[in-house]
């Protein structure tokens, strides 16, 4: 695949900061690149570590580093850029952006058509041509774990970013709702990590890889995160966004016929899948544009303890996953995974309906104040 500039940063497209002679300091450009790589790693952790999908082969595996990481990186920043540009930044609008993101599980991986294992066998039966459980990947797992949760963490790492996404504050906060979701993430994903860990030694190696890489990227990104106004970290400017578009076009074009081509359904089913895009886009059109809040608004405050919440949840998922990995063959450990499949699948359809209803309400009443 041809090399494409995915940093989104060049002489005319750098992090906000003092310019000299019309050009940004090189250290600013590098800082923004490191900040985006750090956020990209958080996306990879939330999506591939919490699900255990990349633990078996290892996060250091060339496939993970060359293919999986950049797939998530490009999708995440493509949709955060569009969210910032269009002002569709409410929680429910972000959920719909996440649905568009998660639908890559059709064209690229063929999961929602052909099953998790790529063998045509689906977990909980089908809804027409679509795997019932597999649909949760597009309608809840990726919208939440690959998009909303990493974006909430990015707001903690770069507090000015919360002025654009104040609706995400509760996810890392100390409210009862926040604590409930945090506890659910630990309880539901620790067994998944254990089952897909590849064994305690392999999980420990993955944890060591993350433990080394996260602090390093955080150190390299710290100046850019501290100096940023927020949007400049997650919203690419036009040259970088064109790079994202080119990369994604190549990614979809090359993988459509090369990854599990036997999983491609009939043309009619593929056209029906486009209907999911139409529903999500229509929902986004219903949501009104939201402007950034003032820095003095209490809704955008970031409690320093929130970073402790983030690290604690990550540590508990991996730590408990390590303990449970010694018993990964015990059948009872699969019960939480089965519960997840049921809950996620049903909840995904409910959240979609709520997001659409929220858009209709905004059109009638106007957006609620944060």
N, C-alpha and C positions, 0 to 999 in steps of 0.2 A: 504494500500500500504506500503511495507516495507520501513523503513527509509533508505535513501541514502544520503551520504555526498555530498551536492551540493555546499559547500563553495569552493571546489577546493583547499583548503589550508590544509596542514598538515605539519609535521616536514620537509618533503622534498619538500613541495609545498607551499611556503609562498611568501609574497611580497618581492620584491628585497629590500635589506637593509643589514646592517652589521650583520654578523653571529658570533656566539660565540660557539666554539667547534663543528662547523659543523651544529649547530641548529639555527634556526631563533628565535629572541625574540618573546615571546608570544604576546606582544602588537602589533607587526607587523602582525601576523596572524589574530588577531582580527580586526585590522584596515582594512585589505583587505576584510574580511567578511563584515564589515560595509559598505565599499565602494561599494561592489557588491550589497548589499541590497539596498543601496541608488539608484544605477543605476536601479536596478530591480523595485523600487518604481516609478522612472521616466518612465520606460516602461509601468507600470500599469496605470499611469496617462495619458500618451499619447494615450494608446489603449482603456482603459476602462472608464476613466473620460471624455475625449474629445468626445468619441462616446456615452457616457451616459449609457453604457451597464451594469456597476456595481453600478450605482448611486441608482437605485431603492431599491436594497436589502442592500446597504451600503457597503463602503469599509471595514468596520469592521466585516462584516458578515463572519462566519467561512468558508463558501464556497469560498468567495473571497480570504481569507487569506491562506487557506489550498490548494485549487485547482487552482484558477485563477492566483494568484500571481506566484506560482511556475511553472505553465505552461509557462507563459511569461518569467520568469527568466531563465528557462532551455533552451528554444528555443533561446532567445537572446544570452546567453553566449555560447551555442553550436555553433552558426554561427559566432559570433565574434572570437571565438577561431579558427575555420576553416579559417576564413578570414586572421587572423594573420599568422597562420601556412603556408598557401599556398601563401601568398603575394597577394591574389586577394582582393585589398583594394581600388580600384578606385571607383568612385561614381556608375558607371554602374555595376561593379561587386557586390558592396554592394546591389544594387537593386535586382540582381538575387539571392543573398543569401536571401534577404527578401522575394522573391517569394517562395523559398523553405520553408521558415519559415511560410508564410501565408497559405500554402497548408494544414496545420493542420485543416483548416476549412472544409476539406473533411472528413478525417478519424475520427477525434475526435468529432467535433460538427455537421458534416453532412450538414453544411450551404449551400455550393455551390451546393449540390444535392437537399436539402429538404427545403430551404428557411430560412430566418432570424427567423421566429416564430416557426420553428420546426413543422409546420403543413402541409408541402407539398406545400404551397402557396408561389410563388415567386413574387417579386415586379414588375418586368418589363418584364415578359415573359421569355422564355427559348431559349438557344442556344443548341439544341439537348437535352441532359439530364441535362444540367447545367443551373442554374438560371443566367440570363443575368446580372442583377444588383449584385447578390450575388458573382459573379466572381471577382468583384472589391475588395472583402476582400483579395483575394489571390494575386491580381495583382497590387494593389496600396495601399489599406489602411494599411495592415500589413507591406509590404515592406517599406512604408514611415513612418507611425505613430508608428509602433511597433518596428521598427529597425533603420532606418536611422536617424529620428529625435532624439530619445533617445541617439543614438551614437554620434550625433553632440553635444548634451548637455553634454555627458560624456567628450568630448574633451574640453569643457569649464571648467568643474569641475577639470579636470586633464590635464593641458596644454601640457605636453609631449606626450600625446596620439595623438595629432594632427599631430605629425611627421609621424604617421602611416596612418592617414586618412585626409590628407590636403584637399581633394576634398569636405569635408563637411563644410569648414570654412564659406562659403557664407551663409549657412542657418541661422547662428546666427549673421551674420555681418550686416554692414550698407549699403551695396551696394543696388542699385535699385532692383536687382533681389531678394536679401534677404528680403528687406522691402516688396516687393510685395507678396512673399510667406508668410511672417509673418502676413500681413494684411489678406490674404486669409484664413489662419488658424483661425484667430479670427472671421472673418465674416461667415465662413462656419460652425464652430463647436459651436459657442455660441448658435445658435438656436437649435442645436441638443442636447446640454447639457440641455437647458431649457425644451424641449419636454420630454426628458427622465429623468428629475430631480427627479420626484416623489413629486414635490412641493417645494416651497421656503424653508420651514423648513428642509426638508430632504436634500436639496442641501447644506444648511448652515451647517448641521451636517457633511456632507461629507467634505466640505471645512475646517471645524474646525479640522477634523481628519488629513487631509493633512497638515494643517498649523502647527500642533503639531509635526507630525512624520517627515516631511522633515527637519526642522532645527535640530532636535535631531540626525537624522542619519548623516546629514552633519557635525555636531560637532564631532560625534564619528568617522567619516571617514576622517576628515580633515588631520590628520597626515599621513595616508597612501596615500591619494591623493597627498599631497605635496612631499612625498618622492619617489613616484613611478616613474619608467621610462616610464610609459604609458601602454605598452602591458601587463604587469603583472596584471593590474587591470581587463582587459576584456578578456584576453586569459588564460584559465585554463591550468595547466600543466597536464601531463598524468594521474596521479591518480585521480585528480578532473574531468578530461574529461571523464574518464571511469565511474565515478559516474553520470555525466550528461547522458551518453549513456544508462546506466542501468535505470535511472529514466525515460527517454523518451521512452525506450522500454516498460517499465511497463505501462506508461501513455497511449501510443497508444494501447497496447495490451488489457488493461482493459477497456478502453473507447470505443473501436471499436464496441463491442457488447452490451454495457450497456447504452451508451448515444444515444438516438434516434435510436435504431436498426431498426425501421421501415423506417428510412430515407436512409438506405443502398440501392444503386441501383444494377442493374445486375452486374455480374462479368465482362462483357464486358465494362461497363461504368467505373468500378473501374480500369480496366487495361488501359483504355483510360486516366484516371486521372494520372496514372503513366507516361504517355507521357509528361505531363506538367513538371514533375521532370526531364525527359530526356532532354527536351528543355532547361531548366534553367541550368542543369549541363553541357550540351554541350556549352552553352554560356559562362559559367565560364571557361571551358577548353580553349576557344578561347582567353580569356583575359590573358595577360602576368603577370608574377609576378612583383610586385613593391617593391622596397626596401624603408626602412624608410628614410625620408629626414633628413638632418643635422639640428641640433638645431638652426643654424644661418640662415637657409632659411627663407625669409620673408613670405613664404606660410604657415608656421606653427605658426606664431605669434598669440597669443590670446589677444585681446583687453579686458581689465578689464570691459569695458562697456557691453560686451557680456552677462555677467550674468544678467545685468539689462534687456537686451532684453528678455532673457529666462523668468525671473520672470514677466516681463510686459505682455508677451503673455499669460502665464498661468493665471495671475491675470485678464486679460481682458476676456479670455474665460469663466472663472468661474464667474467673476463679471457681465458681460453682460448676461451670462446664468441665473444668479440669478434674474436680473431685468426682463428678458423675461419670466422667469418661472411663473410669476404672470399671464401671458397671454398665457400659454402653450396650452390652448384649442382653441385658435383663429386659424382658418384655414389658414390665411395668413402666419403664422409662419412656416407652413409646406413647403412653396415654396422653401426656401433655401435647405431643406433636399432633395426635389425632384431634384433640380438642382445638388446637390452633387451626387446623384445616377447616373444621366446622365453623368456628367463630369468625375467622377471617373471611371466608367465602360469603357468609350471610351478611356480615358487617360491611363488606365492600359494596354490596348492592344498596344497603341502607344509607351509607355515606354518600353515594352518588345521588340518591334521591334527595338527601338533605342539601347537598351542594347546589343542585338545580333549583330546589325550592328557595334557598337563600338568594340565588340570583334573581328569581322572580320577585321576591320581597324587596330586594334592592331597587329593582326597576320601578316598583310601585311606591315604596316609601323612601328610597334613598338609602345609602350605606349607613350603617350604625356607626356612631362615634366610638373610637377606641378608648 
